[in-house]
Amino acid sequence: MSDAQNTVVSQEKFDEMIHELEHLKTVRRTEIAKNLEYARSLGDLSENAEYQEARDLQAAAEERIKKLEELVKYTKIITDGKKKNEVSFGSKVSIRKEGSADVHEYIIVGSEEADMRVKKLSHLSPLGAALMGKKKGDVFAFSTPNGKQTYTIEKVA
């Protein structure tokens, strides 16, 4: 069973993956082919840095295409996974660490969408997994490299 078969994403992320896949297959492949053709025209391929770079770019693009094709084929789209007042896929949850006044807000997403820079937390991460199924007011703990952390759920939307 591949990792893609366990992947869940929002419709928005799925559409982004489709768009990226089409871009790679059409525009990017054409750009790389032109770069390869130009690099070949420079002569000796054994010491041709442009050719080697174009081959590396081609390999990276083909690997990404392969991964996206598998994701698109097997990924499950969650359209409305939110359960009322319970942390689930798509929930916006506010939590407060024990002993702190600071409240942190996250959106629970699939692993392909996770991006801590914009507070999108994977449902498979230690914190995300610990949050799943909890409700406002619940106190929960999970293990981190710095030890066990205890939090309270302030809000679920």
DSSP file (Angstrom, degrees, kcal/mol; ACC not computed):
  #  RESIDUE AA STRUCTURE BP1 BP2  ACC     N-H-->O    O-->H-N    N-H-->O    O-->H-N    TCO  KAPPA ALPHA  PHI   PSI    X-CA   Y-CA   Z-CA
    1    1 A M              0   0    0      0, 0.0     2,-0.1     0, 0.0     5,-0.0   0.000 360.0 360.0 360.0 131.0    0.0    0.0    0.0
    2    2 A S    >   -     0   0    0      1,-0.1     3,-0.8    68,-0.1     4,-0.3  -0.405 360.0-115.8 -84.4 162.2    1.4    3.4   -1.0
    3    3 A D  G >  S+     0   0    0      1,-0.2     3,-1.7     2,-0.2     4,-0.2   0.837 113.3  66.2 -62.2 -32.9    1.5    6.5    1.2
    4    4 A A  G >  S+     0   0    0      1,-0.3     3,-1.4     2,-0.2    -1,-0.2   0.812  90.7  63.2 -60.7 -30.2   -0.8    8.2   -1.3
    5    5 A Q  G <  S+     0   0    0     -3,-0.8    -1,-0.3     1,-0.3    -2,-0.2   0.674 105.5  46.1 -70.7 -15.0   -3.6    5.8   -0.4
    6    6 A N  G <  S+     0   0    0     -3,-1.7     2,-0.3    -4,-0.3    -1,-0.3   0.313  91.2 110.6-104.4   6.7   -3.5    7.2    3.2
    7    7 A T    <   -     0   0    0     -3,-1.4    69,-2.7    -4,-0.2     2,-0.4  -0.656  44.2-172.4 -90.1 135.6   -3.4   10.8    2.1
    8    8 A V  E     +a   76   0A   0     -2,-0.3   104,-0.4    67,-0.2     2,-0.3  -0.983  10.5 168.8-123.9 139.7   -6.4   13.1    2.6
    9    9 A V  E     -a   77   0A   0     67,-2.2    69,-2.8    -2,-0.4     2,-0.1  -0.937  35.0-102.0-142.3 164.0   -6.6   16.7    1.2
   10   10 A S  E  >  -a   78   0A   0     -2,-0.3     4,-2.3    67,-0.2     5,-0.2  -0.401  39.7-107.9 -78.0 164.4   -9.1   19.4    0.8
   11   11 A Q  H  > S+     0   0    0     67,-0.5     4,-2.6     1,-0.2     5,-0.2   0.890 121.2  57.0 -59.8 -38.8  -10.7   20.0   -2.6
   12   12 A E  H  > S+     0   0    0      1,-0.2     4,-1.8     2,-0.2    -1,-0.2   0.918 108.7  44.3 -59.7 -45.8   -8.6   23.2   -2.9
   13   13 A K  H  > S+     0   0    0      2,-0.2     4,-2.3     1,-0.2    -1,-0.2   0.885 111.6  53.7 -67.8 -38.6   -5.3   21.3   -2.4
   14   14 A F  H  X S+     0   0    0     -4,-2.3     4,-2.2     1,-0.2    -2,-0.2   0.924 108.4  49.6 -60.7 -44.4   -6.4   18.6   -4.8
   15   15 A D  H  X S+     0   0    0     -4,-2.6     4,-2.4     1,-0.2    -1,-0.2   0.880 109.1  52.9 -62.4 -38.1   -7.1   21.2   -7.5
   16   16 A E  H  X S+     0   0    0     -4,-1.8     4,-2.7     2,-0.2    -1,-0.2   0.906 108.5  50.2 -62.2 -42.0   -3.6   22.7   -6.8
   17   17 A M  H  X S+     0   0    0     -4,-2.3     4,-2.5     2,-0.2    -2,-0.2   0.909 110.6  49.1 -63.9 -42.0   -2.1   19.2   -7.3
   18   18 A I  H  X S+     0   0    0     -4,-2.2     4,-2.5     2,-0.2    -2,-0.2   0.925 112.5  48.4 -61.9 -45.1   -3.9   18.8  -10.6
   19   19 A H  H  X S+     0   0    0     -4,-2.4     4,-2.4     1,-0.2    -2,-0.2   0.925 112.5  47.6 -62.4 -46.0   -2.8   22.2  -11.8
   20   20 A E  H  X S+     0   0    0     -4,-2.7     4,-2.7     2,-0.2    -1,-0.2   0.912 111.3  51.6 -61.7 -42.8    0.8   21.5  -10.8
   21   21 A L  H  X S+     0   0    0     -4,-2.5     4,-2.4     1,-0.2    -2,-0.2   0.930 111.2  46.5 -60.8 -47.2    0.7   18.2  -12.6
   22   22 A E  H  X S+     0   0    0     -4,-2.5     4,-1.9     2,-0.2     5,-0.4   0.897 112.5  51.0 -63.2 -40.2   -0.6   19.7  -15.8
   23   23 A H  H  <>S+     0   0    0     -4,-2.4     5,-2.3     1,-0.2     4,-0.5   0.927 111.9  46.8 -62.2 -45.6    2.0   22.5  -15.7
   24   24 A L  I  <>S+     0   0    0     -4,-2.7     5,-1.5     1,-0.2    -2,-0.2   0.906 113.4  48.4 -63.4 -41.9    4.8   20.0  -15.2
   25   25 A K  I  <5S+     0   0    0     -4,-2.4    -1,-0.2    -5,-0.2    -2,-0.2   0.815 127.6  21.1 -71.1 -30.4    3.6   17.7  -18.0
   26   26 A T  I  X5S+     0   0    0     -4,-1.9     4,-1.6    -5,-0.2    -3,-0.2   0.863 132.3  24.1-102.3 -73.6    3.1   20.5  -20.5
   27   27 A V  I  >5S+     0   0    0     -4,-0.5     4,-2.3    -5,-0.4    -3,-0.2   0.941 125.2  44.0 -64.8 -52.5    5.1   23.7  -19.8
   28   28 A R  I  ><S+     0   0    0     -5,-2.3     4,-2.6     1,-0.2     5,-0.2   0.906 112.1  51.5 -66.9 -43.0    7.9   22.4  -17.7
   29   29 A R  H  ><S+     0   0    0     -5,-1.5     4,-2.4    -6,-0.3    -1,-0.2   0.909 111.7  49.1 -59.0 -41.0    8.7   19.3  -19.8
   30   30 A T  H  X S+     0   0    0     -4,-1.6     4,-2.2     2,-0.2    -2,-0.2   0.920 110.8  49.5 -64.8 -44.4    8.9   21.6  -22.9
   31   31 A E  H  X S+     0   0    0     -4,-2.3     4,-2.2     1,-0.2    -2,-0.2   0.925 112.7  47.1 -59.6 -45.5   11.2   24.0  -21.1
   32   32 A I  H  X S+     0   0    0     -4,-2.6     4,-2.6     1,-0.2    -1,-0.2   0.895 109.6  53.4 -65.7 -40.7   13.5   21.2  -20.0
   33   33 A A  H  X S+     0   0    0     -4,-2.4     4,-2.4    -5,-0.2    -1,-0.2   0.903 109.7  48.7 -61.6 -40.8   13.5   19.6  -23.5
   34   34 A K  H  X S+     0   0    0     -4,-2.2     4,-2.5     2,-0.2    -2,-0.2   0.912 111.0  50.2 -64.4 -42.4   14.6   23.0  -25.0
   35   35 A N  H  X S+     0   0    0     -4,-2.2     4,-2.7     2,-0.2    -2,-0.2   0.905 111.2  48.9 -62.1 -41.6   17.3   23.3  -22.4
   36   36 A L  H  X S+     0   0    0     -4,-2.6     4,-2.5     2,-0.2    -2,-0.2   0.914 110.9  50.0 -63.8 -42.9   18.6   19.7  -23.2
   37   37 A E  H  X S+     0   0    0     -4,-2.4     4,-1.5     2,-0.2    -2,-0.2   0.923 112.8  46.6 -62.5 -44.5   18.6   20.5  -26.9
   38   38 A Y  H  X S+     0   0    0     -4,-2.5     4,-0.6     1,-0.2     3,-0.2   0.937 112.2  50.2 -62.0 -46.9   20.6   23.7  -26.3
   39   39 A A  H >< S+     0   0    0     -4,-2.7     3,-1.1     1,-0.2    12,-0.3   0.875 108.0  53.5 -62.1 -38.1   23.0   21.9  -24.0
   40   40 A R  H >< S+     0   0    0     -4,-2.5     3,-1.6     1,-0.2    -1,-0.2   0.861 101.7  60.1 -63.0 -34.8   23.6   19.1  -26.5
   41   41 A S  H 3< S+     0   0    0     -4,-1.5    -1,-0.2     1,-0.3    -2,-0.2   0.662  89.9  72.0 -69.3 -13.9   24.4   21.7  -29.2
   42   42 A L  T << S-     0   0    0     -3,-1.1     2,-0.4    -4,-0.6    -1,-0.3   0.589 102.7-128.5 -79.1  -9.3   27.3   22.9  -27.0
   43   43 A G  S <  S+     0   0    0     -3,-1.6    -1,-0.2    -4,-0.2     5,-0.1  -0.840  73.9  56.7 110.7-139.3   29.3   19.8  -27.8
   44   44 A D        -     0   0    0     -2,-0.4     3,-0.5     1,-0.2    -3,-0.0  -0.065  54.7-165.5 -43.4 112.2   31.0   17.3  -25.5
   45   45 A L  S >  S+     0   0    0      1,-0.2     3,-1.1     2,-0.2    -1,-0.2   0.725  77.9  71.0 -77.4 -21.8   28.4   16.0  -23.1
   46   46 A S  T 3  S+     0   0    0      1,-0.3    -1,-0.2     5,-0.0    -2,-0.1   0.801 113.4  25.7 -68.7 -27.3   30.8   14.4  -20.7
   47   47 A E  T 3  S+     0   0    0     -3,-0.5     2,-0.8     5,-0.0    -1,-0.3  -0.068  91.4 120.4-123.9  34.1   32.0   17.8  -19.4
   48   48 A N    <>  -     0   0    0     -3,-1.1     4,-2.2     1,-0.2     5,-0.2  -0.853  38.6-173.7-106.0 102.5   29.0   19.9  -20.2
   49   49 A A  H  > S+     0   0    0     -2,-0.8     4,-2.6     1,-0.2     5,-0.2   0.868  85.3  54.9 -64.1 -38.1   27.6   21.5  -17.0
   50   50 A E  H  > S+     0   0    0      1,-0.2     4,-2.3     2,-0.2    -1,-0.2   0.904 109.2  47.9 -62.9 -40.7   24.5   22.8  -18.8
   51   51 A Y  H  > S+     0   0    0    -12,-0.3     4,-2.4     2,-0.2    -2,-0.2   0.930 112.3  48.0 -65.5 -45.6   23.6   19.4  -20.1
   52   52 A Q  H  X S+     0   0    0     -4,-2.2     4,-2.4     1,-0.2    -2,-0.2   0.905 112.3  49.5 -62.6 -41.6   24.1   17.8  -16.6
   53   53 A E  H  X S+     0   0    0     -4,-2.6     4,-2.5     2,-0.2    -1,-0.2   0.912 110.8  49.6 -63.8 -42.4   22.0   20.5  -15.0
   54   54 A A  H  X S+     0   0    0     -4,-2.3     4,-2.3     2,-0.2    -2,-0.2   0.893 110.7  50.2 -64.1 -39.2   19.2   20.0  -17.6
   55   55 A R  H  X S+     0   0    0     -4,-2.4     4,-2.5     2,-0.2    -2,-0.2   0.902 110.6  50.0 -64.0 -41.0   19.3   16.2  -17.0
   56   56 A D  H  X S+     0   0    0     -4,-2.4     4,-2.4     2,-0.2    -2,-0.2   0.913 111.3  48.5 -63.1 -42.9   19.0   16.8  -13.2
   57   57 A L  H  X S+     0   0    0     -4,-2.5     4,-2.5     1,-0.2    -2,-0.2   0.892 111.0  51.4 -63.7 -39.2   16.1   19.1  -13.7
   58   58 A Q  H  X S+     0   0    0     -4,-2.3     4,-2.6     2,-0.2    -2,-0.2   0.924 110.3  48.2 -63.4 -44.6   14.4   16.6  -16.0
   59   59 A A  H  X S+     0   0    0     -4,-2.5     4,-2.2     2,-0.2    -2,-0.2   0.915 112.7  48.3 -62.7 -43.2   14.9   13.8  -13.4
   60   60 A A  H  X S+     0   0    0     -4,-2.4     4,-2.2     2,-0.2    -2,-0.2   0.912 112.8  48.2 -64.6 -42.8   13.4   16.0  -10.6
   61   61 A A  H  X S+     0   0    0     -4,-2.5     4,-2.5     1,-0.2    -2,-0.2   0.917 112.1  48.6 -64.7 -43.5   10.5   17.0  -12.8
   62   62 A E  H  X S+     0   0    0     -4,-2.6     4,-2.4     2,-0.2    -1,-0.2   0.874 110.6  51.5 -65.8 -36.5    9.7   13.4  -13.8
   63   63 A E  H  X S+     0   0    0     -4,-2.2     4,-2.3    -5,-0.2    -1,-0.2   0.914 111.4  47.4 -64.6 -42.7    9.9   12.3  -10.1
   64   64 A R  H  X S+     0   0    0     -4,-2.2     4,-2.9     2,-0.2     5,-0.2   0.895 110.8  51.8 -65.9 -40.1    7.5   15.0   -9.1
   65   65 A I  H  X S+     0   0    0     -4,-2.5     4,-2.8     2,-0.2     5,-0.2   0.934 109.9  49.4 -60.4 -45.9    5.1   14.1  -12.0
   66   66 A K  H  X S+     0   0    0     -4,-2.4     4,-1.9     2,-0.2    -2,-0.2   0.919 112.9  46.8 -59.7 -44.8    5.2   10.4  -10.8
   67   67 A K  H  X S+     0   0    0     -4,-2.3     4,-2.6     1,-0.2    -2,-0.2   0.934 113.3  47.9 -64.2 -46.3    4.5   11.4   -7.2
   68   68 A L  H  X S+     0   0    0     -4,-2.9     4,-3.1     1,-0.2     5,-0.3   0.893 109.0  53.8 -63.5 -39.6    1.6   13.8   -8.2
   69   69 A E  H  X S+     0   0    0     -4,-2.8     4,-1.8    -5,-0.2    -1,-0.2   0.911 111.3  46.0 -61.1 -40.8    0.1   11.2  -10.5
   70   70 A E  H  X S+     0   0    0     -4,-1.9     4,-2.2    -5,-0.2     5,-0.3   0.920 113.7  48.7 -67.3 -42.8    0.0    8.7   -7.6
   71   71 A L  H  X S+     0   0    0     -4,-2.6     4,-3.0     1,-0.2    -2,-0.2   0.939 111.7  48.6 -61.3 -47.1   -1.4   11.3   -5.2
   72   72 A V  H  < S+     0   0    0     -4,-3.1    -1,-0.2     1,-0.2    -2,-0.2   0.875 113.4  48.9 -61.6 -37.1   -4.1   12.3   -7.7
   73   73 A K  H  < S+     0   0    0     -4,-1.8    -1,-0.2    -5,-0.3    -2,-0.2   0.895 126.9  20.7 -69.6 -40.7   -5.0    8.7   -8.3
   74   74 A Y  H  < S+     0   0    0     -4,-2.2    -2,-0.2    -5,-0.1    -3,-0.2   0.638  89.6 113.5-109.5 -16.4   -5.3    7.6   -4.6
   75   75 A T     <  -     0   0    0     -4,-3.0     2,-0.5    -5,-0.3   -67,-0.2  -0.288  59.3-133.8 -64.6 140.8   -5.8   10.7   -2.4
   76   76 A K  E     -a    8   0A   0    -69,-2.7   -67,-2.2   -72,-0.2     2,-0.5  -0.823  14.7-140.3 -95.1 130.4   -9.1   11.0   -0.6
   77   77 A I  E     -a    9   0A   0     -2,-0.5     2,-0.7   -69,-0.2   -67,-0.2  -0.798   7.5-153.5 -93.2 126.9  -10.8   14.4   -0.9
   78   78 A I  E     +a   10   0A   0    -69,-2.8   -67,-0.5    -2,-0.5     3,-0.2  -0.889  17.4 174.7 -99.1 114.4  -12.4   15.6    2.3
   79   79 A T  S    S-     0   0    0     -2,-0.7    -1,-0.2     1,-0.2   -68,-0.1   0.901  78.3  -1.6 -89.3 -44.4  -15.2   18.0    1.4
   80   80 A D  S    S+     0   0    0      1,-0.1    -1,-0.2   -70,-0.0    10,-0.1  -0.519  72.1 151.2-146.4  73.2  -16.8   18.6    4.7
   81   81 A G        +     0   0    0     -3,-0.2     8,-0.3     8,-0.1     2,-0.2   0.574  36.5 118.1 -81.2  -8.7  -15.0   16.6    7.4
   82   82 A K        -     0   0    0      6,-0.1     2,-0.4     8,-0.1     5,-0.1  -0.380  49.3-158.1 -67.7 131.2  -15.7   19.1   10.1
   83   83 A K  B >   -B   86   0B   0      3,-0.7     3,-1.8    -2,-0.2     2,-0.1  -0.879  34.5 -96.0-104.3 140.7  -17.8   17.8   13.0
   84   84 A K  T 3  S-     0   0    0     -2,-0.4    73,-0.1     1,-0.3     3,-0.1  -0.350 100.9 -11.4 -60.8 124.5  -19.6   20.3   15.1
   85   85 A N  T 3  S+     0   0    0     71,-0.2    51,-0.6    -2,-0.1     2,-0.4   0.584 115.2 101.2  63.6  14.1  -17.6   21.2   18.2
   86   86 A E  B <  S-BC  83 135B   0     -3,-1.8    -3,-0.7    49,-0.2     2,-0.3  -0.993  79.3-111.7-130.3 136.0  -15.1   18.3   17.7
   87   87 A V        +     0   0    0     47,-3.0    46,-3.4    -2,-0.4     2,-0.3  -0.494  58.0 138.3 -68.4 123.1  -11.6   18.6   16.3
   88   88 A S    >   -     0   0    0     -2,-0.3     3,-2.5    44,-0.2    20,-0.3  -0.864  60.8 -43.5-150.1-178.2  -11.5   16.9   12.9
   89   89 A F  T 3  S+     0   0    0      1,-0.3    20,-0.2    -8,-0.3    -8,-0.1  -0.335 128.9  17.8 -56.6 127.2  -10.1   17.4    9.4
   90   90 A G  T 3  S+     0   0    0     18,-2.9    -1,-0.3     1,-0.3    19,-0.1   0.300  92.2 138.8  92.7  -8.5  -10.6   21.0    8.4
   91   91 A S    <   -     0   0    0     -3,-2.5    17,-2.6    16,-0.1     2,-0.6  -0.368  49.5-140.2 -69.7 147.3  -11.3   22.3   12.0
   92   92 A K  E     -D  107   0C   0     15,-0.2    65,-2.8    -3,-0.1     2,-0.4  -0.957  30.8-174.5-103.4 119.4   -9.8   25.5   13.2
   93   93 A V  E     -DE 106 156C   0     13,-3.0    13,-2.7    -2,-0.6     2,-0.5  -0.945  19.5-155.4-125.5 137.2   -8.7   24.9   16.7
   94   94 A S  E     -DE 105 155C   0     61,-2.6    60,-2.7    -2,-0.4    61,-1.5  -0.935  20.1-178.8-109.3 129.9   -7.3   27.3   19.4
   95   95 A I  E     -DE 104 153C   0      9,-3.1     9,-3.1    -2,-0.5     2,-0.4  -0.929  16.5-153.7-130.2 153.8   -5.2   25.7   22.2
   96   96 A R  E     -DE 103 152C   0     56,-2.4    56,-2.3    -2,-0.3     2,-0.2  -0.994  21.3-126.6-128.2 128.8   -3.4   27.0   25.2
   97   97 A K  E >   - E   0 151C   0      5,-0.7     3,-2.1    -2,-0.4    54,-0.3  -0.484  40.1 -94.2 -72.3 140.5   -0.3   25.4   26.8
   98   98 A E  T 3  S+     0   0    0     52,-3.1    52,-0.1     1,-0.3    -1,-0.1  -0.322 112.8  17.2 -55.3 128.8   -0.6   24.6   30.5
   99   99 A G  T 3  S+     0   0    0      1,-0.3     2,-0.3    -3,-0.1    -1,-0.3   0.518 109.6  98.2  85.5   5.9    0.9   27.5   32.5
  100  100 A S    <   -     0   0    0     -3,-2.1    -1,-0.3     2,-0.1     0, 0.0  -0.922  59.8-154.5-126.6 151.3    0.8   30.0   29.6
  101  101 A A        +     0   0    0     -2,-0.3     2,-0.2    -3,-0.1    -1,-0.1   0.582  66.1 108.5 -94.3 -13.3   -1.7   32.7   28.6
  102  102 A D        -     0   0    0     -5,-0.1    -5,-0.7     1,-0.0     2,-0.5  -0.450  56.1-154.9 -71.0 132.0   -0.7   32.5   24.9
  103  103 A V  E     -D   96   0C   0     -2,-0.2     2,-0.4    -7,-0.2    -7,-0.2  -0.919   5.4-160.1-108.0 132.3   -3.3   30.9   22.6
  104  104 A H  E     -D   95   0C   0     -9,-3.1    -9,-3.1    -2,-0.5     2,-0.4  -0.923   3.9-153.5-114.1 137.2   -2.2   29.3   19.4
  105  105 A E  E     +D   94   0C   0     -2,-0.4     2,-0.3   -11,-0.2   -11,-0.2  -0.917  17.0 172.7-114.9 135.5   -4.6   28.7   16.5
  106  106 A Y  E     -D   93   0C   0    -13,-2.7   -13,-3.0    -2,-0.4     2,-0.5  -0.938  27.3-136.5-135.5 156.5   -4.2   25.9   13.9
  107  107 A I  E     -Df  92 120C   0     12,-2.4    14,-2.7    -2,-0.3     2,-0.6  -0.973  27.1-129.8-111.1 130.5   -6.2   24.4   11.0
  108  108 A I  E     + f   0 121C   0    -17,-2.6   -18,-2.9    -2,-0.5     2,-0.2  -0.702  42.7 158.1 -84.2 121.6   -6.2   20.6   10.9
  109  109 A V  E     - f   0 122C   0     12,-2.8    14,-2.3    -2,-0.6    15,-0.3  -0.773  43.1 -81.7-133.9 175.3   -5.2   19.5    7.4
  110  110 A G    >>  -     0   0    0     -2,-0.2     3,-1.2    12,-0.2     4,-1.1  -0.346  48.6-102.4 -75.3 164.4   -3.8   16.5    5.5
  111  111 A S  T 34 S+     0   0    0      1,-0.3     3,-0.2     2,-0.2    11,-0.1   0.799 120.2  58.7 -62.7 -30.1   -0.1   15.8    5.5
  112  112 A E  T 34 S+     0   0    0   -104,-0.4    -1,-0.3     1,-0.2  -103,-0.1   0.759 112.0  41.3 -69.4 -23.8    0.3   17.1    1.9
  113  113 A E  T <4 S+     0   0    0     -3,-1.2    -1,-0.2     8,-0.0    -2,-0.2   0.592  83.0 125.6 -97.7 -13.6   -1.2   20.5    3.0
  114  114 A A     <  +     0   0    0     -4,-1.1     2,-0.2    -3,-0.2     7,-0.2  -0.187  23.9 157.8 -54.9 132.7    0.6   20.9    6.3
  115  115 A D  B > > -G  120   0C   0      5,-2.2     5,-2.3     1,-0.1     3,-1.5  -0.716  26.2-165.9-159.5 100.2    2.6   24.2    6.5
  116  116 A M  G > 5S+     0   0    0      1,-0.3     3,-1.1     3,-0.2     5,-0.1   0.714  85.4  72.2 -66.5 -19.4    3.4   25.6    9.9
  117  117 A R  G 3 5S+     0   0    0      1,-0.3    -1,-0.3     3,-0.1    -2,-0.0   0.828 111.1  31.0 -63.2 -29.2    4.3   29.0    8.5
  118  118 A V  G < 5S-     0   0    0     -3,-1.5    -1,-0.3     2,-0.1    -2,-0.2   0.093 120.6-106.4-115.9  21.1    0.5   29.5    7.9
  119  119 A K  T < 5 +     0   0    0     -3,-1.1   -12,-2.4     1,-0.2     2,-0.7   0.800  68.0 148.2  61.9  34.4   -0.6   27.4   10.9
  120  120 A K  E   < -fG 107 115C   0     -5,-2.3    -5,-2.2   -14,-0.2     2,-0.4  -0.906  29.8-163.6-100.5 114.0   -1.8   24.4    8.9
  121  121 A L  E     -f  108   0C   0    -14,-2.7   -12,-2.8    -2,-0.7     2,-0.1  -0.840  17.7-120.6-106.9 128.8   -1.2   21.3   11.1
  122  122 A S  E >   -f  109   0C   0     -2,-0.4     3,-1.0   -14,-0.2     6,-0.3  -0.409  11.7-137.2 -66.5 137.9   -1.2   17.8    9.8
  123  123 A H  T 3  S+     0   0    0    -14,-2.3     9,-0.2     1,-0.2    -1,-0.1   0.626 106.6  55.1 -68.1 -12.3   -3.7   15.5   11.4
  124  124 A L  T 3  S+     0   0    0    -15,-0.3    -1,-0.2     4,-0.1   -14,-0.1   0.556  84.9 100.7 -97.1 -10.8   -0.9   12.9   11.4
  125  125 A S  S <> S-     0   0    0     -3,-1.0     4,-3.4     1,-0.1     5,-0.3  -0.282  90.3-105.2 -68.1 161.2    1.6   15.0   13.4
  126  126 A P  H  > S+     0   0    0      0, 0.0     4,-1.8     0, 0.0     5,-0.1   0.923 122.6  40.3 -55.2 -45.5    2.0   14.3   17.1
  127  127 A L  H  > S+     0   0    0      2,-0.2     4,-1.7     1,-0.2     5,-0.2   0.935 116.8  49.3 -68.9 -45.4    0.0   17.5   18.0
  128  128 A G  H  > S+     0   0    0     -6,-0.3     4,-1.6     1,-0.2     3,-0.2   0.920 112.0  47.9 -59.7 -45.3   -2.5   17.0   15.2
  129  129 A A  H  < S+     0   0    0     -4,-3.4    -1,-0.2     1,-0.2    -2,-0.2   0.879 110.3  52.5 -63.3 -38.0   -3.2   13.4   16.2
  130  130 A A  H  < S+     0   0    0     -4,-1.8    -1,-0.2    -5,-0.3    -2,-0.2   0.806 110.0  50.0 -68.0 -28.5   -3.5   14.3   19.8
  131  131 A L  H >< S+     0   0    0     -4,-1.7     3,-2.3    -3,-0.2   -44,-0.3   0.805  82.5 110.6 -78.6 -30.7   -6.1   17.0   18.9
  132  132 A M  T 3< S+     0   0    0     -4,-1.6   -44,-0.2     1,-0.3     3,-0.1  -0.184  88.8   7.4 -55.6 129.4   -8.3   14.7   16.7
  133  133 A G  T 3  S+     0   0    0    -46,-3.4    -1,-0.3     1,-0.3   -45,-0.1   0.325  98.1 127.5  85.1  -7.8  -11.7   14.0   18.3
  134  134 A K    <   -     0   0    0     -3,-2.3   -47,-3.0   -47,-0.1    -1,-0.3  -0.355  44.8-146.7 -80.1 163.8  -11.3   16.4   21.2
  135  135 A K  B >   -C   86   0B   0    -49,-0.2     3,-2.3    -3,-0.1    18,-0.3  -0.802  35.1 -67.6-126.3 167.0  -13.8   19.1   22.1
  136  136 A K  T 3  S+     0   0    0    -51,-0.6    18,-0.2    -2,-0.3     3,-0.1  -0.287 121.8  22.4 -54.0 132.9  -13.7   22.7   23.6
  137  137 A G  T 3  S+     0   0    0     16,-3.1    -1,-0.3     1,-0.3    17,-0.1   0.179  89.6 135.3  92.9 -16.9  -12.5   22.6   27.2
  138  138 A D    <   -     0   0    0     -3,-2.3    15,-2.5    14,-0.1     2,-0.5  -0.381  46.2-145.8 -65.5 141.6  -10.7   19.2   26.9
  139  139 A V  E     +H  152   0C   0     13,-0.2     2,-0.3    -3,-0.1    13,-0.2  -0.928  26.9 170.8-105.9 132.8   -7.3   18.9   28.4
  140  140 A F  E     -H  151   0C   0     11,-2.5    11,-3.0    -2,-0.5     2,-0.3  -0.950  18.7-154.2-141.3 160.3   -4.9   16.7   26.5
  141  141 A A  E     +H  150   0C   0     -2,-0.3     2,-0.3     9,-0.2     9,-0.2  -0.952  10.8 177.6-133.3 153.0   -1.2   15.8   26.5
  142  142 A F  E     -H  149   0C   0      7,-1.9     7,-2.9    -2,-0.3     2,-0.3  -0.981  31.6-103.3-151.3 158.6    1.3   14.5   24.0
  143  143 A S  E     +H  148   0C   0     -2,-0.3     5,-0.2     5,-0.2    -2,-0.0  -0.648  36.0 174.1 -89.8 138.5    5.0   13.7   23.9
  144  144 A T  E >   -H  147   0C   0      3,-1.6     3,-2.1    -2,-0.3    -2,-0.0  -0.804  51.2 -95.8-127.8 170.8    7.5   16.0   22.2
  145  145 A P  T 3  S+     0   0    0      0, 0.0     3,-0.1     0, 0.0    -2,-0.0   0.782 128.0  53.7 -58.8 -24.6   11.3   15.9   22.1
  146  146 A N  T 3  S-     0   0    0      1,-0.4     2,-0.2     0, 0.0    -3,-0.0   0.289 124.5 -95.5 -91.9   9.7   11.2   18.3   25.1
  147  147 A G  E <   - H   0 144C   0     -3,-2.1    -3,-1.6     2,-0.0    -1,-0.4  -0.564  69.0 -18.8 108.0-174.5    9.0   16.0   27.1
  148  148 A K  E     - H   0 143C   0     -5,-0.2     2,-0.4    -2,-0.2    -5,-0.2  -0.497  58.6-160.1 -73.4 133.7    5.3   15.7   27.7
  149  149 A Q  E     - H   0 142C   0     -7,-2.9    -7,-1.9    -2,-0.2     2,-0.4  -0.934   1.6-154.7-116.0 138.8    3.2   18.9   26.9
  150  150 A T  E     + H   0 141C   0     -2,-0.4   -52,-3.1    -9,-0.2     2,-0.3  -0.951  17.5 174.7-117.1 133.2   -0.2   19.6   28.3
  151  151 A Y  E     -EH  97 140C   0    -11,-3.0   -11,-2.5    -2,-0.4     2,-0.4  -0.889  23.0-140.1-132.4 160.5   -2.7   21.8   26.5
  152  152 A T  E     -EH  96 139C   0    -56,-2.3   -56,-2.4    -2,-0.3     2,-0.7  -0.975  23.7-125.2-119.7 137.6   -6.3   22.9   26.8
  153  153 A I  E     +E   95   0C   0    -15,-2.5   -16,-3.1    -2,-0.4   -58,-0.2  -0.743  28.4 178.1 -84.1 118.5   -8.6   23.4   23.9
  154  154 A E  E     +     0   0C   0    -60,-2.7     2,-0.3    -2,-0.7   -59,-0.2   0.805  63.6   1.5 -88.9 -34.0  -10.0   26.9   24.0
  155  155 A K  E     -E   94   0C   0    -61,-1.5   -61,-2.6   -20,-0.1     2,-0.4  -0.991  50.7-164.2-158.8 143.4  -12.1   26.9   20.8
  156  156 A V  E      E   93   0C   0     -2,-0.3   -63,-0.2   -63,-0.2   -71,-0.2  -0.994 360.0 360.0-131.1 126.1  -13.1   24.6   17.9
  157  157 A A              0   0    0    -65,-2.8   -64,-0.2    -2,-0.4    -1,-0.1   0.343 360.0 360.0-130.7 360.0  -14.6   26.0   14.7
